[in-house]
Amino acid sequence: MRRPGLALLLGVLLAPALVAQEEVPSDPRRHWVDHLYPYPYYSSIDGFWFGGHYDWSSPMGFTERPEPNFGRIALDAGASTQGSYSLVLDAQAPAYWDGWRFALTLGAARANRLGYYGQGNDTRYDKDSITAGRPYFYRVSRTTRAARFTVQRRVVGRMRVLAGGTLERTDFRELPGESWFQRDHAAGIVRPAEVPFNDRIVRGGIVFDWRDQEVDPHRGVFVEGLVGRGRGYTRTTAALRVYAHPLERLVLAARVAGEGMTGTPPVAAQLTMESSDGPFIALGGYRSLRGYHDARFVGPGKLLAGVEARYGIVWAPRLLEVKLVAFYDIGRVFDPGESVRLTREGLHSSIGAGVAFALMRNTLVTFSGGKGSEGAELAFATTWSY
């Protein structure tokens, strides 16, 4: 999601956030409010998007807890000028029942300009390969339909155990003209059984969460270890995020994450990386390696790291914070059979900056631009990269 005007942004987001803090009954979980607003934005990958958002939520007000709300049901729908679309129904209950967290997401989406440059960490980009006869040489259209359920149970302190499952169908459509995906499909590198690919995934893991706030943390540590089993493959993921608040207006964030896959993972699974919040495109894109096209590098193993500085130019904590952001990301993928490890070899990097608006405890909007070795990307998002 990317780049509405500031006036519209504050108008449609700040007002609902303020409503969410109104007087509530003795049991605040019984107090539910709804919000409805449109949101246009721009993506350097998908062009202009036009969408709408509706949610019905039980807000926490100013309660000193890390969760953004007691519960929320949200519907987001949008379409882009480049043929992409997204329809997501998301139900979250992070604090409605003490000690339990539930999440159910139903979604259908098409990324009509997803990147595909071949497989491996050393794939090359040659701008001369893009011609009038093959304008989408490094692009493919990917459609996904998924139902995902997750339950987490607090064991002791900030430690939670996690279990969940996903049903997902992924299909790819070759865009007009010759493309790298077309070549790999014809050569069997992308196997016929992977287009389309129906996946059934079970997963479990452990989460340690010491963040002061989940949507916009100022300090704390977040650690997760996950194992997932899909059709013909196993995925193991580990991530560490650290947040420090050394000065009143300055927040520093850092992340290290790795993922390995065994068996015969399809390209649909290799394009994403798992997290307790949900899968995200990797490697390349806002959530993994900013400054590179979405899904720039494809491989069963992934390594990510990064640092980010967030400085408040408007500083009214938990009411309104406007922050300037600077970041540096590194990452790489590993080939089948290659062990995922901490290394300085083969790393791709990007650098960038942006601005973020944090409203109350439950709303965040970021605008950023990143530059890698192959160009730059602009991004609008409603979460931090990490």
Phi, psi and chi 1 to 4 in degrees:
 res  aa     phi    psi   chi1   chi2   chi3   chi4
   1 MET       -  139.7  -58.2  178.9 -178.5      -
   2 ARG  -154.7  119.1  -61.1  168.5 -173.1  174.1
   3 ARG    73.5   62.9 -165.6  160.8  143.0 -169.5
   4 PRO   -81.1  166.4   27.2  -29.8      -      -
   5 GLY   -66.5  153.0      -      -      -      -
   6 LEU   -64.2  -42.0  176.9   58.5      -      -
   7 ALA   -62.1  -45.9      -      -      -      -
   8 LEU   -63.2  -42.0  173.2   63.8      -      -
   9 LEU   -56.7  -52.4  170.8   70.5      -      -
  10 LEU   -68.4  -34.9  -65.2 -179.9      -      -
  11 GLY   -65.6  -43.5      -      -      -      -
  12 VAL   -87.3  -21.9  -60.5      -      -      -
  13 LEU  -101.5  -39.5  -66.5 -177.8      -      -
  14 LEU   -69.2  -40.1 -177.8   54.4      -      -
  15 ALA   -60.9  -49.0      -      -      -      -
  16 PRO   -61.6  -36.2  -23.5   34.0      -      -
  17 ALA   -65.3  -38.1      -      -      -      -
  18 LEU   -67.7  -40.0  -69.9  170.5      -      -
  19 VAL   -59.0  -35.6  170.8      -      -      -
  20 ALA   -65.9  -14.4      -      -      -      -
  21 GLN  -101.7   10.7  -47.6  -55.9  -36.0      -
  22 GLU   -68.5  173.0   65.7 -172.6   18.2      -
  23 GLU   -57.9  135.5 -165.4   70.0   27.5      -
  24 VAL  -123.5  161.4  -62.0      -      -      -
  25 PRO   -65.7  175.9  -13.5   25.4      -      -
  26 SER   -59.2  -35.6   56.6      -      -      -
  27 ASP  -103.1   98.8 -175.2   -6.1      -      -
  28 PRO   -63.4  -18.7   22.7  -32.9      -      -
  29 ARG   -67.4  -18.5  -69.6  172.6  -61.6 -179.9
  30 ARG   -86.8   -3.0  -62.7 -179.0  179.7  177.8
  31 HIS   -97.5  113.4  178.1   68.6      -      -
  32 TRP  -121.7  137.6  -71.6   74.0      -      -
  33 VAL  -127.9  157.6  -63.4      -      -      -
  34 ASP  -125.2  154.6   62.0  -15.3      -      -
  35 HIS  -135.7  141.7  -45.4  126.7      -      -
  36 LEU  -143.1  125.4  173.7   65.3      -      -
  37 TYR  -159.6  154.5   51.4   82.2      -      -
  38 PRO   -87.8  161.9   32.7  -34.1      -      -
  39 TYR  -151.8  108.0   55.7   86.7      -      -
  40 PRO   -87.6  149.9   29.9  -32.5      -      -
  41 TYR  -160.0  174.0   57.2   91.1      -      -
  42 TYR  -126.2  140.0  175.9   77.5      -      -
  43 SER  -126.4  134.8  158.0      -      -      -
  44 SER   -68.3  -13.7   56.9      -      -      -
  45 ILE   -94.4  -45.6  -67.1  174.3      -      -
  46 ASP  -109.4    3.6  -74.2  -50.8      -      -
  47 GLY    75.4 -149.0      -      -      -      -
  48 PHE   -81.5  135.3  -73.1   97.6      -      -
  49 TRP  -109.4  147.3  -80.4   79.8      -      -
  50 PHE  -131.9  120.4  -58.0   91.3      -      -
  51 GLY  -145.8  177.4      -      -      -      -
  52 GLY  -141.9  154.2      -      -      -      -
  53 HIS  -133.4  137.0  170.4   88.7      -      -
  54 TYR  -135.2  135.7  173.0   80.6      -      -
  55 ASP  -144.0  153.7   71.9   69.6      -      -
  56 TRP  -128.1  114.8 -173.1   47.1      -      -
  57 SER  -137.9  159.1   62.8      -      -      -
  58 SER  -108.5   97.7  175.8      -      -      -
  59 PRO   -77.0  157.2   28.2  -34.2      -      -
  60 MET   -94.5  -10.1  -75.4 -169.3  173.8      -
  61 GLY    66.2 -133.7      -      -      -      -
  62 PHE  -101.4   19.4  -68.1  100.5      -      -
  63 THR   -57.6  135.1  -54.8      -      -      -
  64 GLU   -81.5   77.5  -70.8  -61.6  -36.4      -
  65 ARG  -135.2  156.0  -66.0 -175.4   57.8  159.2
  66 PRO   -77.6  -24.8   25.1  -33.6      -      -
  67 GLU   -68.9  148.9  -60.4   90.1   -6.9      -
  68 PRO   -74.8  -25.9   26.2  -34.5      -      -
  69 ASN  -164.8  172.7   46.8   55.1      -      -
  70 PHE   -75.4  -40.3  -70.8  107.3      -      -
  71 GLY  -164.3  158.5      -      -      -      -
  72 ARG  -158.5  140.6 -172.1 -175.0   76.6  146.1
  73 ILE  -121.1  125.5  -59.4  172.4      -      -
  74 ALA  -134.3  146.5      -      -      -      -
  75 LEU  -127.1  124.4  175.5   64.8      -      -
  76 ASP  -123.5  135.1  -73.8  -85.8      -      -
  77 ALA  -140.3  137.1      -      -      -      -
  78 GLY  -161.2  160.2      -      -      -      -
  79 ALA  -144.6  150.3      -      -      -      -
  80 SER  -112.8  164.2   84.2      -      -      -
  81 THR   -72.4  -10.5   54.6      -      -      -
  82 GLN  -101.4   11.9  -65.3  -62.6  -43.8      -
  83 GLY    92.8    3.4      -      -      -      -
  84 SER   -83.8  155.5  -64.7      -      -      -
  85 TYR  -152.0  163.4   65.8   80.3      -      -
  86 SER  -150.9  133.2  176.8      -      -      -
  87 LEU  -135.6  115.6  177.8   64.1      -      -
  88 VAL  -133.5  125.9  178.7      -      -      -
  89 LEU  -108.8  118.7  177.2   63.0      -      -
  90 ASP  -128.1  124.4 -175.3   52.8      -      -
  91 ALA  -118.6  123.6      -      -      -      -
  92 GLN  -128.2  136.5  -58.7  -81.7  -24.2      -
  93 ALA  -132.9   78.5      -      -      -      -
  94 PRO   -77.0  -18.1   27.5  -34.3      -      -
  95 ALA  -148.6   12.8      -      -      -      -
  96 TYR   -68.3  -38.7 -159.7   82.8      -      -
  97 TRP  -112.9  123.8  -66.7  -82.1      -      -
  98 ASP   -57.1  125.3 -171.3   41.7      -      -
  99 GLY    87.9   -5.9      -      -      -      -
 100 TRP  -121.9  149.9  -68.2   90.5      -      -
 101 ARG  -134.3  132.2  -61.8  170.1   69.0   98.3
 102 PHE  -126.2  144.1  -63.6   92.2      -      -
 103 ALA  -146.5  133.4      -      -      -      -
 104 LEU  -134.3  125.2  172.7   64.4      -      -
 105 THR  -129.1  127.8  -56.7      -      -      -
 106 LEU  -117.0  128.5  -53.9  176.5      -      -
 107 GLY  -148.4  152.3      -      -      -      -
 108 ALA  -138.1  128.4      -      -      -      -
 109 ALA  -149.5  151.3      -      -      -      -
 110 ARG  -129.2  122.2 -180.0  168.9   67.9 -167.4
 111 ALA   -98.3   99.6      -      -      -      -
 112 ASN   -84.8   -4.7 -150.0   37.2      -      -
 113 ARG  -134.3   38.0  -63.2  -67.6 -175.5  -94.6
 114 LEU   -65.6  145.2 -170.3   70.4      -      -
 115 GLY   -77.4  144.3      -      -      -      -
 116 TYR  -150.5  112.1 -171.8   83.6      -      -
 117 TYR  -117.5   17.9  -59.8   72.3      -      -
 118 GLY    96.0 -176.3      -      -      -      -
 119 GLN  -117.7  140.6  -60.6 -174.3   25.8      -
 120 GLY   119.5  164.7      -      -      -      -
 121 ASN   -80.4  -18.7 -166.1   57.6      -      -
 122 ASP  -106.2   18.0  -61.8  -36.6      -      -
 123 THR   -62.2  141.4   54.7      -      -      -
 124 ARG  -104.1  149.6  -56.8  -60.6  179.9 -172.4
 125 TYR  -111.2  123.0  169.4   72.3      -      -
 126 ASP  -122.3  107.4  178.6    7.1      -      -
 127 LYS   -62.4  -22.9   64.4  179.6 -178.8  179.8
 128 ASP   -71.8  -13.2  -67.0  -26.9      -      -
 129 SER   -73.6  -17.0  -64.6      -      -      -
 130 ILE   -90.7  113.5  -56.9  172.6      -      -
 131 THR  -129.8  176.4   65.6      -      -      -
 132 ALA   -61.7  -31.1      -      -      -      -
 133 GLY   -82.4  -19.3      -      -      -      -
 134 ARG  -141.0   71.2   50.0 -175.6 -167.8 -173.3
 135 PRO   -70.7  -17.9   26.3  -34.8      -      -
 136 TYR  -114.0   40.8  -53.2  114.1      -      -
 137 PHE   -60.0  -34.4 -171.8   69.5      -      -
 138 TYR  -108.8   29.9  -65.8  112.5      -      -
 139 ARG  -131.1  154.3  -57.9  -70.6  179.3  -95.2
 140 VAL  -148.6  152.6   68.5      -      -      -
 141 SER   -97.5  125.6  179.0      -      -      -
 142 ARG  -119.9  129.6 -176.9 -168.4   68.5  153.3
 143 THR  -116.1  132.9  -58.5      -      -      -
 144 THR  -128.9  144.5   56.4      -      -      -
 145 ARG  -133.3  126.9  -67.5  173.4  176.0   81.2
 146 ALA  -146.6  149.7      -      -      -      -
 147 ALA  -127.5  123.8      -      -      -      -
 148 ARG  -130.7  130.7  176.1 -174.4  174.0   97.5
 149 PHE  -127.0  136.9  176.9   74.1      -      -
 150 THR  -139.1  137.4  -56.8      -      -      -
 151 VAL  -127.4  137.4   57.8      -      -      -
 152 GLN  -127.3  143.9  -61.0 -176.5   48.6      -
 153 ARG  -128.9  126.3  170.4   63.2  175.5  168.0
 154 ARG   -70.9  130.4 -173.9  175.0   66.5 -121.0
 155 VAL   -97.1  -54.9  177.7      -      -      -
 156 VAL  -157.6  136.8   59.2      -      -      -
 157 GLY    57.0 -125.6      -      -      -      -
 158 ARG   -98.9   16.3  -63.8  -66.2 -173.6   94.6
 159 MET   -94.4  131.3  173.7 -177.1  170.3      -
 160 ARG  -128.2  148.2  -54.3 -168.8  -62.5  -96.4
 161 VAL  -103.0  150.5  -65.9      -      -      -
 162 LEU  -130.2  142.7  174.2  151.9      -      -
 163 ALA  -146.2  149.2      -      -      -      -
 164 GLY  -172.7  177.9      -      -      -      -
 165 GLY  -152.8  157.2      -      -      -      -
 166 THR  -141.6  137.5  -59.5      -      -      -
 167 LEU  -112.0  126.1  -63.9  175.6      -      -
 168 GLU  -144.8  139.1 -176.2  174.1   68.3      -
 169 ARG  -122.3  126.2  178.1 -178.9  174.1   87.9
 170 THR  -123.2  130.8  -56.5      -      -      -
 171 ASP  -130.9  152.7 -160.0    1.3      -      -
 172 PHE  -121.9  142.3  -64.5   92.0      -      -
 173 ARG  -126.6  125.7  179.8  173.8   60.7   89.6
 174 GLU   -72.8  133.4  -63.3  170.8    5.0      -
 175 LEU   -82.7  164.3  -62.8  170.0      -      -
 176 PRO   -56.7  140.1  -26.6   35.6      -      -
 177 GLY    88.8  171.5      -      -      -      -
 178 GLU   -68.6  146.3 -175.6 -175.3    5.6      -
 179 SER  -147.2  162.3   69.4      -      -      -
 180 TRP   -66.0  -36.0 -156.9  -81.1      -      -
 181 PHE   -62.4  -41.0 -174.8   87.6      -      -
 182 GLN   -59.9  -41.9 -175.4 -175.6   80.1      -
 183 ARG   -63.1  -47.9  -70.6 -178.6  177.2 -177.8
 184 ASP   -67.1  -33.9  -81.4    3.9      -      -
 185 HIS   -66.5  -44.6 -165.8 -167.2      -      -
 186 ALA   -66.5  -32.7      -      -      -      -
 187 ALA   -83.9   -5.0      -      -      -      -
 188 GLY    84.0    2.4      -      -      -      -
 189 ILE   -65.6  -42.1  -63.3  172.8      -      -
 190 VAL   -94.5  106.9  177.0      -      -      -
 191 ARG   -69.3  146.8  -58.4 -174.1  -58.1  -88.5
 192 PRO   -54.7  -33.8  -26.5   34.6      -      -
 193 ALA   -69.1  -10.9      -      -      -      -
 194 GLU   -91.8   -5.1  -60.8  179.2   24.2      -
 195 VAL  -130.9   94.7 -173.9      -      -      -
 196 PRO   -82.9  173.0   32.3  -35.9      -      -
 197 PHE  -128.7  123.4 -173.2   77.3      -      -
 198 ASN  -101.1  120.1  -63.9  -48.5      -      -
 199 ASP  -115.5  145.2 -150.6   -7.2      -      -
 200 ARG  -127.4  119.1  -60.9 -177.1  -63.3  -88.8
 201 ILE  -123.6  133.6  -54.4  163.9      -      -
 202 VAL  -117.8  146.1  -66.6      -      -      -
 203 ARG  -148.6  156.5   61.5 -173.8  175.8  -82.2
 204 GLY  -149.8  166.6      -      -      -      -
 205 GLY   175.2 -174.9      -      -      -      -
 206 ILE  -128.9  138.9  -60.6  176.7      -      -
 207 VAL  -127.8  129.7  177.0      -      -      -
 208 PHE  -114.0  120.4  -62.4   87.2      -      -
 209 ASP  -130.9  103.8 -169.9   -7.9      -      -
 210 TRP  -109.0   22.3  -69.0  -81.9      -      -
 211 ARG   -71.9  145.2  -65.4  172.5  -64.6  176.8
 212 ASP   -73.1  -32.6   59.6  -20.8      -      -
 213 GLN  -140.7  147.0  -65.3  -74.9  -30.5      -
 214 GLU   -85.7  -38.9  -66.0 -177.5    8.2      -
 215 VAL   -75.4  -44.5  171.8      -      -      -
 216 ASP  -136.9   75.2 -179.9   32.1      -      -
 217 PRO   -68.5  142.2   23.5  -32.2      -      -
 218 HIS  -101.9  -30.8  -73.7 -174.6      -      -
 219 ARG  -153.5  158.2   56.8  176.5   60.1   85.4
 220 GLY   130.9 -177.3      -      -      -      -
 221 VAL  -136.5  140.9  176.6      -      -      -
 222 PHE  -131.2  126.0 -179.9   88.0      -      -
 223 VAL  -131.9  136.5 -176.4      -      -      -
 224 GLU  -142.7  145.5   61.7 -176.6   -3.7      -
 225 GLY  -133.3  124.2      -      -      -      -
 226 LEU  -131.4  147.4  -52.1  169.0      -      -
 227 VAL  -131.0  128.5  176.8      -      -      -
 228 GLY  -128.7  145.2      -      -      -      -
 229 ARG  -122.1  117.6  174.1   67.9  177.6  171.0
 230 GLY  -112.5 -165.9      -      -      -      -
 231 ARG   -75.6  101.4  -73.4 -173.8   57.7 -158.9
 232 GLY    88.4    7.0      -      -      -      -
 233 TYR  -153.5  160.8   68.1   93.2      -      -
 234 THR  -126.5  137.4  -60.8      -      -      -
 235 ARG  -119.3  129.1 -175.4 -164.0  -55.5  -99.5
 236 THR  -122.7  126.3  -56.1      -      -      -
 237 THR  -130.1  139.8  -48.6      -      -      -
 238 ALA  -138.3  141.6      -      -      -      -
 239 ALA  -147.7  143.6      -      -      -      -
 240 LEU  -130.4  127.3  166.6   66.3      -      -
 241 ARG  -125.7  136.9  -54.2 -178.7 -139.0  160.6
 242 VAL  -127.4  136.3  178.3      -      -      -
 243 TYR  -126.7  128.3  -54.0   90.0      -      -
 244 ALA  -126.0  150.2      -      -      -      -
 245 HIS  -128.8   69.3 -163.5 -177.3      -      -
 246 PRO   -71.4  -29.7   27.2  -34.9      -      -
 247 LEU  -126.3  162.0  -58.6  173.7      -      -
 248 GLU   -55.2  -42.7 -179.4 -175.2   10.3      -
 249 ARG  -103.2    2.4  -67.8  172.7  177.6 -106.9
 250 LEU  -113.2  128.1  178.3   64.5      -      -
 251 VAL  -120.2  129.7  175.3      -      -      -
 252 LEU  -108.6  135.9  -58.1  176.8      -      -
 253 ALA  -129.7  146.6      -      -      -      -
 254 ALA  -144.8  151.5      -      -      -      -
 255 ARG  -143.0  142.5  169.7  179.7   66.5  174.4
 256 VAL  -133.2  129.8  176.7      -      -      -
 257 ALA  -146.0  146.4      -      -      -      -
 258 GLY  -143.8  152.5      -      -      -      -
 259 GLU  -147.5  136.8  179.9  175.1  -85.9      -
 260 GLY  -125.3  147.7      -      -      -      -
 261 MET  -129.2  133.3  -55.0  177.8   78.5      -
 262 THR  -115.1  168.4   58.1      -      -      -
 263 GLY    87.1 -142.9      -      -      -      -
 264 THR  -123.9   73.8   55.0      -      -      -
 265 PRO   -67.4  135.3   24.7  -34.1      -      -
 266 PRO   -72.5  163.9   30.7  -37.3      -      -
 267 VAL   -61.9  -30.6   65.9      -      -      -
 268 ALA   -59.2  -40.3      -      -      -      -
 269 ALA   -77.9  -34.1      -      -      -      -
 270 GLN   -66.5  -23.6  -66.3 -176.0   49.4      -
 271 LEU   -72.5  -14.9  -72.1  169.9      -      -
 272 THR  -121.1  163.2   63.1      -      -      -
 273 MET  -126.0  140.7 -170.3  167.1 -178.4      -
 274 GLU   -86.1  152.4 -172.0   60.0   82.8      -
 275 SER  -153.4  165.8   77.9      -      -      -
 276 SER   -66.5  -24.6   54.7      -      -      -
 277 ASP   -80.9  -20.3  -64.6  -33.5      -      -
 278 GLY   138.2  162.9      -      -      -      -
 279 PRO   -72.6  153.1   27.4  -33.7      -      -
 280 PHE  -139.9  156.3   57.1   89.2      -      -
 281 ILE   -65.8  130.3  -68.0  -68.1      -      -
 282 ALA  -157.2  134.5      -      -      -      -
 283 LEU  -117.5  124.3 -169.6   78.6      -      -
 284 GLY   125.8  131.7      -      -      -      -
 285 GLY   119.2  174.0      -      -      -      -
 286 TYR   -60.3  -37.8  176.4   76.3      -      -
 287 ARG   -85.0   -6.4  -67.7  -68.5  -57.1  -82.7
 288 SER  -130.7  -64.6   54.4      -      -      -
 289 LEU  -135.0   88.5 -169.8   60.0      -      -
 290 ARG   -67.4  147.2  -68.2  164.6  -77.8 -173.0
 291 GLY    98.3  -11.7      -      -      -      -
 292 TYR  -117.5  152.2  -73.7   86.4      -      -
 293 HIS   -59.7  150.3 -161.8   93.6      -      -
 294 ASP   -53.6  131.2  -71.5   -4.5      -      -
 295 ALA    63.0   37.3      -      -      -      -
 296 ARG   -62.1  -42.4  170.1   59.7 -177.6   89.2
 297 PHE  -118.7  132.5  -57.7   99.1      -      -
 298 VAL  -121.0  130.3  177.9      -      -      -
 299 GLY  -171.7  159.1      -      -      -      -
 300 PRO   -72.6  -22.1   25.8  -33.9      -      -
 301 GLY  -110.7  144.9      -      -      -      -
 302 LYS  -141.3  144.3  -57.2  173.0 -176.2   68.5
 303 LEU  -133.7  128.1  175.0   66.6      -      -
 304 LEU  -129.5  146.8  -66.1  174.7      -      -
 305 ALA  -156.5  157.7      -      -      -      -
 306 GLY  -176.5  161.2      -      -      -      -
 307 VAL  -131.6  151.5  -67.3      -      -      -
 308 GLU  -147.9  137.0 -172.0  165.0  -76.1      -
 309 ALA  -113.8  131.0      -      -      -      -
 310 ARG  -125.1  113.6  -51.8  164.7 -177.6  170.7
 311 TYR  -115.3  127.3 -176.4   79.9      -      -
 312 GLY   -82.4  116.0      -      -      -      -
 313 ILE   -91.6  -24.3   55.3  174.7      -      -
 314 VAL  -119.5  124.4  174.5      -      -      -
 315 TRP  -133.2   89.1 -168.9 -106.7      -      -
 316 ALA  -127.8   80.0      -      -      -      -
 317 PRO   -49.3  131.5  -28.4   36.9      -      -
 318 ARG    68.1    5.6  -53.2  -48.1  172.7 -158.6
 319 LEU  -111.9  -62.8 -179.9   63.0      -      -
 320 LEU  -152.2  124.3  171.9   63.5      -      -
 321 GLU  -127.8  128.1  -60.3  173.0   35.6      -
 322 VAL  -113.3  122.3 -179.4      -      -      -
 323 LYS  -125.9  139.5  -55.1  173.8 -172.8  179.6
 324 LEU   -87.8  138.9  -62.3  179.6      -      -
 325 VAL  -126.2  137.0 -178.7      -      -      -
 326 ALA  -130.1  141.1      -      -      -      -
 327 PHE  -145.4  159.9   61.9   83.7      -      -
 328 TYR  -141.1  123.1  178.3   70.5      -      -
 329 ASP  -117.8  145.6  -62.9  -29.2      -      -
 330 ILE  -135.9  155.9   56.6  175.3      -      -
 331 GLY  -179.6  167.9      -      -      -      -
 332 ARG  -161.3  166.4   61.3  160.9  -64.2  170.0
 333 VAL  -114.8  162.2  -62.1      -      -      -
 334 PHE  -121.3  145.8  -63.1   86.4      -      -
 335 ASP   -76.4  164.4  -67.1  -28.1      -      -
 336 PRO   -55.1  134.9  -25.4   34.3      -      -
 337 GLY    83.7  -10.3      -      -      -      -
 338 GLU   -90.3  131.5 -169.6  177.5    3.3      -
 339 SER   -73.2  138.7   61.4      -      -      -
 340 VAL   -77.6  128.5  178.2      -      -      -
 341 ARG  -150.7  159.4   62.5 -165.5 -175.6  -79.9
 342 LEU   -73.3  123.7  -68.3  175.0      -      -
 343 THR  -155.8  157.3  177.9      -      -      -
 344 ARG  -100.5   -1.9  -67.4 -176.1  -65.4  178.2
 345 GLU   -83.6  137.1  -62.9  178.3   -1.8      -
 346 GLY    71.4   17.4      -      -      -      -
 347 LEU   -78.9  138.4  -67.9  175.0      -      -
 348 HIS  -101.8  145.5  -53.1  -78.0      -      -
 349 SER  -134.8  156.5   63.8      -      -      -
 350 SER  -147.1  154.2   64.9      -      -      -
 351 ILE  -133.2  150.5 -169.7  168.8      -      -
 352 GLY  -173.1 -177.0      -      -      -      -
 353 ALA  -151.7  168.1      -      -      -      -
 354 GLY  -174.6 -167.9      -      -      -      -
 355 VAL  -137.0  146.3   61.4      -      -      -
 356 ALA  -132.9  146.1      -      -      -      -
 357 PHE  -120.1  117.4  -58.4   84.1      -      -
 358 ALA  -109.7  119.7      -      -      -      -
 359 LEU  -115.5  123.0  -48.6  172.9      -      -
 360 MET    53.9 -140.2  -62.3  -61.0 -179.8      -
 361 ARG  -107.7   -3.5   64.4 -177.0  -59.0  123.8
 362 ASN  -132.9    8.1   52.9   16.1      -      -
 363 THR  -133.4  128.9  -56.2      -      -      -
 364 LEU  -140.7  135.7  176.3   73.8      -      -
 365 VAL  -134.6  132.9  176.0      -      -      -
 366 THR  -127.3  144.3   69.9      -      -      -
 367 PHE  -123.9  127.3  -53.1   83.2      -      -
 368 SER  -148.6  159.7   63.3      -      -      -
 369 GLY  -133.8  133.7      -      -      -      -
 370 GLY  -125.5  149.5      -      -      -      -
 371 LYS  -126.9  126.0 -173.2  170.7 -170.9  -41.6
 372 GLY  -112.8 -163.0      -      -      -      -
 373 SER   -77.3   -9.0   62.7      -      -      -
 374 GLU  -116.2    9.5  -60.6  169.6   -5.8      -
 375 GLY   136.7 -155.0      -      -      -      -
 376 ALA  -137.7  157.3      -      -      -      -
 377 GLU  -135.3  142.6  -61.9  -71.9   -9.7      -
 378 LEU  -104.0  143.0  -61.5  176.9      -      -
 379 ALA  -141.2  140.5      -      -      -      -
 380 PHE  -118.1  135.9  164.6   85.1      -      -
 381 ALA  -150.1  162.2      -      -      -      -
 382 THR  -113.1   18.2   54.4      -      -      -
 383 THR  -142.5  161.9   67.8      -      -      -
 384 TRP   -69.3  156.6  -70.4  112.8      -      -
 385 SER   -59.9  -36.4  178.1      -      -      -
 386 TYR  -157.6      -   51.5   85.8      -      -
